[in-house]
Amino acid sequence: MYQTLWLIFLFLAIHPIKAQDAELDSLINLLAHEDDKLNRGELYLDLATYYEYSDLIKSYDYILKVREIADKYNIEQLHSKTNLFISNLLIKQGKYNEALSHLNKELCQLNEQEAGFKYVGLLINIGAIYYQIKQYDKALTHFHKAKELFEAGAISIEDEQYPQIFIGIYNNIANVYDELNDNPQALVYYIDALEVAIAYKAYEHIGVINKNIGDLYIEMDRHDDALPFITESIRIRKQINDNSGLATSYYVLGLYYYETGQEDKAIDAYKISLDFGIKANAWLSITETAKTISVYYKSRESYKETYDYFELYHQYNDSLLIQNSEKQRLATEFDFKLQQRQKEWDEKRKKEQYLYILIGAGLLVLAAILLLLYFLSKAREKRIRLEKKNLKLENANLEQDLHLKRKELTTNVMYLVRKNELIKEVSNRLMDTLGNFKPENQKLIQSIMVELQQSLDNDIWEEFELRFNQVHSDFYDRLRERFPDLTPNEVKLSAFLRLNMSSKEISAITHQSIRSIEVARTRLRKKLDLTNTDVGLVAFLNKF
């Protein structure tokens, strides 16, 4: 059967329909005495709404008047409502690509950072259109984006639209996953939507979603799980007198009985579905159910019943074809008249453009006067350019000076590192060969080793820090501001890593083992919240 897809009728939510309760003459009278441009636009919008279901061409004519006011006086509010109204008309006509164009244009005018009901509603409607034209990946992208913004608080839980939006998003996502045959994912979203529908006593939604879940469980061959949801759907829909919904619920119940081998119960459920479909004048439901019953009786060689239900199927199917043909004729007529109106609108705009050209010619005279002022300002501009050029040269010199300091810092540090490494190496080699010397020479060797150890540059950190600050003046301040819990040794290690020094090079400066340096680096990653991420420690510190 058919899955129910929810759209958010944005225009109705943003612009309440006053024309339903107001007489046409009253609207026209109000319009005749209204001078405010925004209010006139709103009244034309009311008239467009008044004719929306009875005369689409008149409705469109009034929308063009709204657009004319919006363009002439640059009223963004009216521009927005015009686009939304036209998109709703196009959706009803099945012109999904044109509707997408209007909705995407409207979406581009909004700021995602300030997303609210309108932004989320646009995403839902765009996703619903992609669903209708079977572009399920795009539909899913828009529904998930709406879900992300919704869960981030784009719509307050106190907002009366909250449950409608929640249920709509989750039901629609479930429908897409159902179409993609990802039944487990579809089930998760149906269940979430159902919980909210129950919490807010949204009985129509409860009936729909229970039916969807029952249908889904049948697809998953989990028939025992399906039955409670189907029967609950029937109970709720009886409670709210939803004949059309009961037709679909009983059809799913018939499907359940048929697939569990209970054919007599299945045919009874299908017949009840058919009765409710006829009461609701739900032609699609009637044709599908009548055809199913006819096929069933044919398999049982009950030819009279087969013929009767096949005739019923043909009767309503022919009516559907006639109705669709009439809709197509009206849509074609609407397109033709729409093109005429658009052509008239374009011609009117061209005339306005010609008027603007004449006005522009007059402005040329004024431009000639302004040209004199322009030449007077050239001298001032030349002076400003020279000042900018001098400033650019100063900046280049500063940059070159900074580059030299960086180079000097690196050279100095590496020299100190190599010096300490060399001294350590010589001292270690003397230590290793001390036993090979004569006893009388060992004291001399030990004395040399002591002098070598004392010659290590223990003040290397002060020298390093002085030169480092000259190049990276605010590194320590920014690092401590963001991570105030860092110890002095961790700050020191961060500075070394900022210069992309290896653990071995750091070891030579700090007189610590390479293993100790590696452990310290691990602790530092944890303090900088880099654990379990792909961000490199050196790359992270280079941002400060």
Buried (B, 14 or more C-beta within 10 A) or exposed (E): BEBBBBBBEBBEBBBEBBBEEBEEEEBEEBBEEBEEBBEBBBBBBBBBBBBBEEEBBBBBBBBBBBBBBBBEEEBEEBBBBBBBBBBBBBBEBEBBEBBBBBBEEBBEEBEEEEBBBBBBBBBBBBBBBBBBEEBBEBBBBBBBBBBBBBEEEBBEEEEEBBBBBBBBBBBBBBBBBBBBEBBEBBBBBBEBBBBBBBEBEBBBBBBBBBBBBBBBBBEBEEBEBBBEBBBBBBEBBBEEEBBBBBBBBBBBBBBBBBEBEBBEBBBBBBBBBBBBBBEBEBBBBBBBBBBBBBEBBBEEEBEEBBEBBBEBBBBBBEEBEEEEEEEEEEBEEBEEBBEEBEEEBEEEEEEEEEEEEEEEEEEEEEEEEEEEEEEEEEEEEEEEEEEEEEEEEEEEEEEEEBEEBBEEBBEBBBEBBEBBBEBBEEBEEBEEEEEEBEEEEEEEBBEEBEEBEEEBBEEBBEEBEEBBBBBBEEBBEEBBEEBEEBEEEBBBBBBBBBBEBEBEBBBBBBEBEBEBBEEBBEEBBEBBEBEEEEEEBBEBBEEB
